[in-house]
Amino acid sequence: MLFGLPRWLVLGLGFGLVASVCAACLFYVGDRLFPSKQTGSASWSGDARRVVEIRQYLDAIDEPYAENHPIDGQTVEFYLPERDVAITFDARAYYIIERSPTHAVLVEHEMPGFHLGSRLPFEPPEVDLGDDGADGAEVDPVEGAFAVLGVPRTATEAQIRSAYRAKVKDVHPDHGGSQDEFRRVREAYTTARKHVS
């Protein structure tokens, strides 16, 4: 008996510890020999695509902007100096800037660049950036948000919250959903809450 424990328990703990160390070493060596090619590249390509789309949209509405501009200790993807508007993909930066006089706009990774206009604190000019939907008709982002949540445009804030909670349970990655679906539902909830009638 070691430390007052039965021999079989000490042996079991010892074998468990050795097996755990061996498994950890195997994973470490496997990761070194066969590194994952997707590490970091998926989010970067999504950000890069979004930057290009937003740049095209801002050029189309003839709005001057600066890229990778510092605001309140945060670097934002786009800054509109004439309007004092910061456009960022980072939620943490958004909440920090939101407390300042600068108007902050959060753009989720899956939001198409041409939908930026609905989030800006000013009325941008109408532009035609090509086919927005399968049939070529422009899709209203507010109507789309209510449709994603499965509630009518006249829904109350409580109905929107309830629909969001039910929908997020179905699409959450931990419950078998995908990250894209989860983001789409979160964005729809944010948009719908801002446009409650």
ZADO-1210 file (C-alpha; in nm, 4 decimals, padded with zeros to 6 digits):
<atoms>
<atom x="00.0000" y="00.0000" z="00.0000" code="MET" pos="1"/>
<atom x="00.1271" y="00.3367" z="-00.1080" code="LEU" pos="2"/>
<atom x="-00.0078" y="00.6413" z="00.0768" code="PHE" pos="3"/>
<atom x="-00.2661" y="00.4137" z="00.2320" code="GLY" pos="4"/>
<atom x="-00.4135" y="00.3235" z="-00.1118" code="LEU" pos="5"/>
<atom x="-00.4633" y="-00.0339" z="-00.2310" code="PRO" pos="6"/>
<atom x="-00.2056" y="-00.1657" z="-00.4771" code="ARG" pos="7"/>
<atom x="-00.4597" y="-00.2180" z="-00.7583" code="TRP" pos="8"/>
<atom x="-00.5640" y="00.1508" z="-00.7403" code="LEU" pos="9"/>
<atom x="-00.2046" y="00.2759" z="-00.7521" code="VAL" pos="10"/>
<atom x="-00.1304" y="00.0493" z="-01.0512" code="LEU" pos="11"/>
<atom x="-00.4450" y="00.1649" z="-01.2305" code="GLY" pos="12"/>
<atom x="-00.3569" y="00.5311" z="-01.1765" code="LEU" pos="13"/>
<atom x="-00.0008" y="00.4667" z="-01.2951" code="GLY" pos="14"/>
<atom x="-00.1161" y="00.2900" z="-01.6134" code="PHE" pos="15"/>
<atom x="-00.3694" y="00.5672" z="-01.6779" code="GLY" pos="16"/>
<atom x="-00.1014" y="00.8336" z="-01.6415" code="LEU" pos="17"/>
<atom x="00.1381" y="00.6496" z="-01.8750" code="VAL" pos="18"/>
<atom x="-00.1371" y="00.5971" z="-02.1336" code="ALA" pos="19"/>
<atom x="-00.2356" y="00.9662" z="-02.1186" code="SER" pos="20"/>
<atom x="00.1243" y="01.0816" z="-02.1680" code="VAL" pos="21"/>
<atom x="00.1667" y="00.8398" z="-02.4615" code="CYS" pos="22"/>
<atom x="-00.1550" y="00.9621" z="-02.6260" code="ALA" pos="23"/>
<atom x="-00.0507" y="01.3270" z="-02.5803" code="ALA" pos="24"/>
<atom x="00.2885" y="01.2526" z="-02.7373" code="CYS" pos="25"/>
<atom x="00.1215" y="01.0781" z="-03.0324" code="LEU" pos="26"/>
<atom x="-00.1045" y="01.3791" z="-03.0955" code="PHE" pos="27"/>
<atom x="00.1884" y="01.6189" z="-03.0644" code="TYR" pos="28"/>
<atom x="00.4043" y="01.4198" z="-03.3105" code="VAL" pos="29"/>
<atom x="00.1085" y="01.3742" z="-03.5470" code="GLY" pos="30"/>
<atom x="00.0389" y="01.7486" z="-03.5467" code="ASP" pos="31"/>
<atom x="00.4063" y="01.8214" z="-03.6212" code="ARG" pos="32"/>
<atom x="00.4282" y="01.5623" z="-03.9017" code="LEU" pos="33"/>
<atom x="00.0870" y="01.6366" z="-04.0556" code="PHE" pos="34"/>
<atom x="-00.0071" y="01.9985" z="-03.9769" code="PRO" pos="35"/>
<atom x="-00.3595" y="02.1121" z="-04.0499" code="SER" pos="36"/>
<atom x="-00.3733" y="02.3235" z="-04.3663" code="LYS" pos="37"/>
<atom x="-00.6916" y="02.5052" z="-04.2569" code="GLN" pos="38"/>
<atom x="-00.5523" y="02.6669" z="-03.9430" code="THR" pos="39"/>
<atom x="-00.6398" y="03.0346" z="-03.9648" code="GLY" pos="40"/>
<atom x="-00.6907" y="03.0373" z="-04.3428" code="SER" pos="41"/>
<atom x="-01.0706" y="03.0030" z="-04.3441" code="ALA" pos="42"/>
<atom x="-01.1356" y="03.3138" z="-04.1343" code="SER" pos="43"/>
<atom x="-00.8704" y="03.5124" z="-04.3208" code="TRP" pos="44"/>
<atom x="-01.0210" y="03.4381" z="-04.6607" code="SER" pos="45"/>
<atom x="-01.3649" y="03.5375" z="-04.5266" code="GLY" pos="46"/>
<atom x="-01.2259" y="03.8645" z="-04.3898" code="ASP" pos="47"/>
<atom x="-01.0344" y="03.9337" z="-04.7090" code="ALA" pos="48"/>
<atom x="-01.3448" y="03.8765" z="-04.9219" code="ARG" pos="49"/>
<atom x="-01.5502" y="04.1011" z="-04.6934" code="ARG" pos="50"/>
<atom x="-01.2854" y="04.3771" z="-04.7131" code="VAL" pos="51"/>
<atom x="-01.2976" y="04.3656" z="-05.0930" code="VAL" pos="52"/>
<atom x="-01.6793" y="04.3770" z="-05.0957" code="GLU" pos="53"/>
<atom x="-01.6940" y="04.6695" z="-04.8522" code="ILE" pos="54"/>
<atom x="-01.4234" y="04.8544" z="-05.0454" code="ARG" pos="55"/>
<atom x="-01.6264" y="04.8073" z="-05.3661" code="GLN" pos="56"/>
<atom x="-01.9427" y="04.9287" z="-05.1927" code="TYR" pos="57"/>
<atom x="-01.7756" y="05.2390" z="-05.0470" code="LEU" pos="58"/>
<atom x="-01.6217" y="05.3174" z="-05.3861" code="ASP" pos="59"/>
<atom x="-01.9625" y="05.2724" z="-05.5523" code="ALA" pos="60"/>
<atom x="-02.1303" y="05.5215" z="-05.3152" code="ILE" pos="61"/>
<atom x="-01.8289" y="05.7543" z="-05.3540" code="ASP" pos="62"/>
<atom x="-01.7593" y="05.7648" z="-04.9794" code="GLU" pos="63"/>
<atom x="-01.3988" y="05.8519" z="-04.8759" code="PRO" pos="64"/>
<atom x="-01.2455" y="05.6010" z="-04.6345" code="TYR" pos="65"/>
<atom x="-00.9242" y="05.4914" z="-04.4660" code="ALA" pos="66"/>
<atom x="-00.8363" y="05.1256" z="-04.4150" code="GLU" pos="67"/>
<atom x="-00.6839" y="04.9775" z="-04.0976" code="ASN" pos="68"/>
<atom x="-00.7327" y="05.3033" z="-03.9118" code="HIS" pos="69"/>
<atom x="-00.6757" y="05.3391" z="-03.5332" code="PRO" pos="70"/>
<atom x="-00.9740" y="05.4586" z="-03.3253" code="ILE" pos="71"/>
<atom x="-00.9698" y="05.4643" z="-02.9427" code="ASP" pos="72"/>
<atom x="-00.6761" y="05.2228" z="-02.9297" code="GLY" pos="73"/>
<atom x="-00.8474" y="04.9799" z="-03.1694" code="GLN" pos="74"/>
<atom x="-00.7663" y="04.9256" z="-03.5364" code="THR" pos="75"/>
<atom x="-01.0784" y="04.9180" z="-03.7521" code="VAL" pos="76"/>
<atom x="-01.1007" y="04.7806" z="-04.1043" code="GLU" pos="77"/>
<atom x="-01.2567" y="05.1009" z="-04.2453" code="PHE" pos="78"/>
<atom x="-01.2966" y="05.4543" z="-04.1149" code="TYR" pos="79"/>
<atom x="-01.5152" y="05.7151" z="-04.2857" code="LEU" pos="80"/>
<atom x="-01.3495" y="06.0442" z="-04.1797" code="PRO" pos="81"/>
<atom x="-01.6158" y="06.2789" z="-04.3176" code="GLU" pos="82"/>
<atom x="-01.8869" y="06.1002" z="-04.1163" code="ARG" pos="83"/>
<atom x="-01.6796" y="05.9807" z="-03.8162" code="ASP" pos="84"/>
<atom x="-01.7910" y="05.6191" z="-03.8704" code="VAL" pos="85"/>
<atom x="-01.5762" y="05.3162" z="-03.7827" code="ALA" pos="86"/>
<atom x="-01.6486" y="04.9829" z="-03.9567" code="ILE" pos="87"/>
<atom x="-01.5045" y="04.6759" z="-03.7858" code="THR" pos="88"/>
<atom x="-01.5265" y="04.2958" z="-03.7903" code="PHE" pos="89"/>
<atom x="-01.4145" y="04.2711" z="-03.4257" code="ASP" pos="90"/>
<atom x="-01.6960" y="04.2683" z="-03.1696" code="ALA" pos="91"/>
<atom x="-01.4633" y="04.3727" z="-02.8870" code="ARG" pos="92"/>
<atom x="-01.3451" y="04.6774" z="-03.0834" code="ALA" pos="93"/>
<atom x="-01.7081" y="04.7569" z="-03.1713" code="TYR" pos="94"/>
<atom x="-01.8157" y="04.7709" z="-02.8049" code="TYR" pos="95"/>
<atom x="-01.5137" y="04.9841" z="-02.7088" code="ILE" pos="96"/>
<atom x="-01.5692" y="05.2333" z="-02.9934" code="ILE" pos="97"/>
<atom x="-01.9458" y="05.2380" z="-02.9341" code="GLU" pos="98"/>
<atom x="-01.8818" y="05.4244" z="-02.6055" code="ARG" pos="99"/>
<atom x="-01.6985" y="05.7031" z="-02.7909" code="SER" pos="100"/>
<atom x="-01.8396" y="05.9833" z="-03.0103" code="PRO" pos="101"/>
<atom x="-01.7439" y="05.7812" z="-03.3201" code="THR" pos="102"/>
<atom x="-02.0319" y="05.5780" z="-03.4637" code="HIS" pos="103"/>
<atom x="-01.9320" y="05.2089" z="-03.4699" code="ALA" pos="104"/>
<atom x="-02.0638" y="04.9573" z="-03.7238" code="VAL" pos="105"/>
<atom x="-02.0085" y="04.5850" z="-03.6669" code="LEU" pos="106"/>
<atom x="-01.9913" y="04.3716" z="-03.9807" code="VAL" pos="107"/>
<atom x="-02.0197" y="03.9961" z="-03.9317" code="GLU" pos="108"/>
<atom x="-01.8108" y="03.7696" z="-04.1532" code="HIS" pos="109"/>
<atom x="-02.1045" y="03.6317" z="-04.3496" code="GLU" pos="110"/>
<atom x="-02.2704" y="03.9671" z="-04.4241" code="MET" pos="111"/>
<atom x="-02.2370" y="04.0596" z="-04.7925" code="PRO" pos="112"/>
<atom x="-02.0679" y="04.3960" z="-04.8453" code="GLY" pos="113"/>
<atom x="-02.3653" y="04.5511" z="-05.0263" code="PHE" pos="114"/>
<atom x="-02.5726" y="04.5148" z="-04.7058" code="HIS" pos="115"/>
<atom x="-02.3436" y="04.7618" z="-04.5290" code="LEU" pos="116"/>
<atom x="-02.5689" y="05.0491" z="-04.6372" code="GLY" pos="117"/>
<atom x="-02.8472" y="04.9378" z="-04.4039" code="SER" pos="118"/>
<atom x="-02.6112" y="04.9659" z="-04.1049" code="ARG" pos="119"/>
<atom x="-02.4621" y="05.3048" z="-04.1800" code="LEU" pos="120"/>
<atom x="-02.5849" y="05.6003" z="-03.9691" code="PRO" pos="121"/>
<atom x="-02.6593" y="05.8015" z="-04.2831" code="PHE" pos="122"/>
<atom x="-02.8659" y="05.7398" z="-04.5950" code="GLU" pos="123"/>
<atom x="-02.6237" y="05.6183" z="-04.8648" code="PRO" pos="124"/>
<atom x="-02.7109" y="05.6690" z="-05.2315" code="PRO" pos="125"/>
<atom x="-02.8722" y="05.3792" z="-05.4177" code="GLU" pos="126"/>
<atom x="-02.6203" y="05.1780" z="-05.6190" code="VAL" pos="127"/>
<atom x="-02.6494" y="04.8772" z="-05.8458" code="ASP" pos="128"/>
<atom x="-02.3770" y="04.6249" z="-05.7666" code="LEU" pos="129"/>
<atom x="-02.5170" y="04.3517" z="-05.9889" code="GLY" pos="130"/>
<atom x="-02.7394" y="04.0574" z="-05.9010" code="ASP" pos="131"/>
<atom x="-02.8023" y="04.0416" z="-05.5278" code="ASP" pos="132"/>
<atom x="-03.0208" y="03.7346" z="-05.5318" code="GLY" pos="133"/>
<atom x="-03.0807" y="03.4330" z="-05.7497" code="ALA" pos="134"/>
<atom x="-03.3490" y="03.6142" z="-05.9488" code="ASP" pos="135"/>
<atom x="-03.1561" y="03.9419" z="-05.9667" code="GLY" pos="136"/>
<atom x="-03.3932" y="04.1258" z="-05.7338" code="ALA" pos="137"/>
<atom x="-03.2440" y="04.3241" z="-05.4476" code="GLU" pos="138"/>
<atom x="-03.2949" y="04.1551" z="-05.1127" code="VAL" pos="139"/>
<atom x="-03.4033" y="04.3807" z="-04.8253" code="ASP" pos="140"/>
<atom x="-03.1744" y="04.2873" z="-04.5333" code="PRO" pos="141"/>
<atom x="-03.4435" y="04.3681" z="-04.2751" code="VAL" pos="142"/>
<atom x="-03.7011" y="04.1455" z="-04.4459" code="GLU" pos="143"/>
<atom x="-03.4318" y="03.8785" z="-04.4799" code="GLY" pos="144"/>
<atom x="-03.3557" y="03.8975" z="-04.1069" code="ALA" pos="145"/>
<atom x="-03.7194" y="03.8440" z="-04.0111" code="PHE" pos="146"/>
<atom x="-03.7410" y="03.5584" z="-04.2637" code="ALA" pos="147"/>
<atom x="-03.4339" y="03.3850" z="-04.1159" code="VAL" pos="148"/>
<atom x="-03.5954" y="03.3981" z="-03.7709" code="LEU" pos="149"/>
<atom x="-03.9289" y="03.2824" z="-03.9128" code="GLY" pos="150"/>
<atom x="-04.1324" y="03.5710" z="-03.7702" code="VAL" pos="151"/>
<atom x="-04.3445" y="03.8339" z="-03.9481" code="PRO" pos="152"/>
<atom x="-04.2139" y="04.1875" z="-04.0000" code="ARG" pos="153"/>
<atom x="-04.4683" y="04.3048" z="-03.7400" code="THR" pos="154"/>
<atom x="-04.3250" y="04.0811" z="-03.4636" code="ALA" pos="155"/>
<atom x="-04.2657" y="04.2264" z="-03.1181" code="THR" pos="156"/>
<atom x="-03.9266" y="04.2250" z="-02.9486" code="GLU" pos="157"/>
<atom x="-04.0401" y="03.9380" z="-02.7232" code="ALA" pos="158"/>
<atom x="-04.1460" y="03.7323" z="-03.0290" code="GLN" pos="159"/>
<atom x="-03.8133" y="03.8033" z="-03.1980" code="ILE" pos="160"/>
<atom x="-03.6208" y="03.6988" z="-02.8855" code="ARG" pos="161"/>
<atom x="-03.8270" y="03.3816" z="-02.8515" code="SER" pos="162"/>
<atom x="-03.7786" y="03.2918" z="-03.2197" code="ALA" pos="163"/>
<atom x="-03.4063" y="03.3585" z="-03.1898" code="TYR" pos="164"/>
<atom x="-03.3708" y="03.1324" z="-02.8862" code="ARG" pos="165"/>
<atom x="-03.5585" y="02.8509" z="-03.0584" code="ALA" pos="166"/>
<atom x="-03.3663" y="02.8912" z="-03.3839" code="LYS" pos="167"/>
<atom x="-03.0244" y="02.9147" z="-03.2218" code="VAL" pos="168"/>
<atom x="-03.0807" y="02.5795" z="-03.0481" code="LYS" pos="169"/>
<atom x="-03.1245" y="02.4163" z="-03.3898" code="ASP" pos="170"/>
<atom x="-02.8284" y="02.5794" z="-03.5633" code="VAL" pos="171"/>
<atom x="-02.5711" y="02.5953" z="-03.2826" code="HIS" pos="172"/>
<atom x="-02.2504" y="02.4077" z="-03.3796" code="PRO" pos="173"/>
<atom x="-02.2588" y="02.2193" z="-03.0479" code="ASP" pos="174"/>
<atom x="-02.6028" y="02.0816" z="-03.1428" code="HIS" pos="175"/>
<atom x="-02.5166" y="01.9688" z="-03.4962" code="GLY" pos="176"/>
<atom x="-02.5569" y="02.3021" z="-03.6768" code="GLY" pos="177"/>
<atom x="-02.2910" y="02.4847" z="-03.8733" code="SER" pos="178"/>
<atom x="-02.0926" y="02.7945" z="-03.7799" code="GLN" pos="179"/>
<atom x="-02.2318" y="02.9779" z="-04.0876" code="ASP" pos="180"/>
<atom x="-02.5943" y="02.9067" z="-03.9933" code="GLU" pos="181"/>
<atom x="-02.5246" y="03.0138" z="-03.6360" code="PHE" pos="182"/>
<atom x="-02.3716" y="03.3446" z="-03.7504" code="ARG" pos="183"/>
<atom x="-02.6590" y="03.4064" z="-03.9924" code="ARG" pos="184"/>
<atom x="-02.9148" y="03.3626" z="-03.7125" code="VAL" pos="185"/>
<atom x="-02.7180" y="03.5901" z="-03.4775" code="ARG" pos="186"/>
<atom x="-02.6950" y="03.8603" z="-03.7435" code="GLU" pos="187"/>
<atom x="-03.0659" y="03.8254" z="-03.8241" code="ALA" pos="188"/>
<atom x="-03.1482" y="03.8670" z="-03.4547" code="TYR" pos="189"/>
<atom x="-02.9343" y="04.1827" z="-03.4305" code="THR" pos="190"/>
<atom x="-03.0925" y="04.3320" z="-03.7421" code="THR" pos="191"/>
<atom x="-03.4494" y="04.2378" z="-03.6464" code="ALA" pos="192"/>
<atom x="-03.4127" y="04.3877" z="-03.2963" code="ARG" pos="193"/>
<atom x="-03.3026" y="04.7180" z="-03.4469" code="LYS" pos="194"/>
<atom x="-03.6111" y="04.7269" z="-03.6701" code="HIS" pos="195"/>
<atom x="-03.8884" y="04.6250" z="-03.4289" code="VAL" pos="196"/>
<atom x="-04.2102" y="04.7995" z="-03.5285" code="SER" pos="197"/>
</atoms>
